[in-house]
């Protein structure tokens, strides 16, 4: 049964992320939301089907084992915003995300604007009550952040296969004028037990562009993934380029086992990000090193686009050969010197300007 299209509530805020400091890879970034500073255009109607829930005059707060139509909510996940859910007629488990009903259009608009894609998860069903909105997603088998945390470094051939799927999801979103903003490893989840197939977990915090200009003014991100332009005094920044930077941080972390920029003090961490100097671990192939440097460029307009990432030689379908010798790495790819620590890398970065492809 479909409900009538929802009208946008007056002054309904959309969600915005504050900068929170976590320098340990064992701690993923929180997902706290706050209102945007300016009103954003919304569609006049929701394009996804909503199933109304029979609810009492005063809807109670979400409780464990509460019944929602054909579903039963089980224990909470992710600090109470998501729950395991059991579909009683089939016995299939889902993940249920709970939002205030007033945020329905903000939550569902990105899915309405984005065509389905194999690497972007979509709600299998949406239920709405008088106060809460419930979106149901297929259960997954862990995320990339947990994989890197447990294994530290992902071998290049496996990393390339996984990163190709991540880049494909981002390119699909950008092609259809969606900026993800809160992009990080934890948002990519596995759909199979073998952990070979990835999807973007959801479109929370995504921003729908209304034209070709992708400039954003609200500055928010997970500290480990925030781009230098967001930390600058510029009034606006390119949302797509900021997504690419975050994807570059994800790739570096997959290959190195730690974030490219780390410090226990926020001011020092953000200073390192502004300088953009980092040192890749030894043993990586020249194409891998090249791609990381093409994404983590301090100037947004010098970074690859999301579609351009998929054309990079490191993401070709054939297997990646073993890393060349140390001498060959230096001869073929002078983007990142072998061996120096972060301080030495920063000094060398100041002394020379490095091209995109070495």
Secondary structure, DSSP 8 states (H G I E B T S, - for coil): ---------TT---EE--------TTS------EE-SS-----SS--S--EE----SS-----TT-EETTEEEEEEEGGGTEEEEEETTTTEEEEEEEEEGGGHHHHHHHHHHS--BTTB---SEEEE-SSEEEEEEE--S-BHHHHHHHHSS--HHHHHHHHHHHHHHHHHHHHTTEE--S--GGGEEESSTTS--EEE---TT-EE-SSS--EE------GGG--TTTTSS-S-EEHHHHHHHHHHHHHHHHHHSS-SS--SSHHHHHHHHHHT-----TT--HHHHHHHHHHS-SSGGGS--HHHHTTSGGG-SS-------HHHHHHH--SS-SS--HHHHHHHHHH----TT-
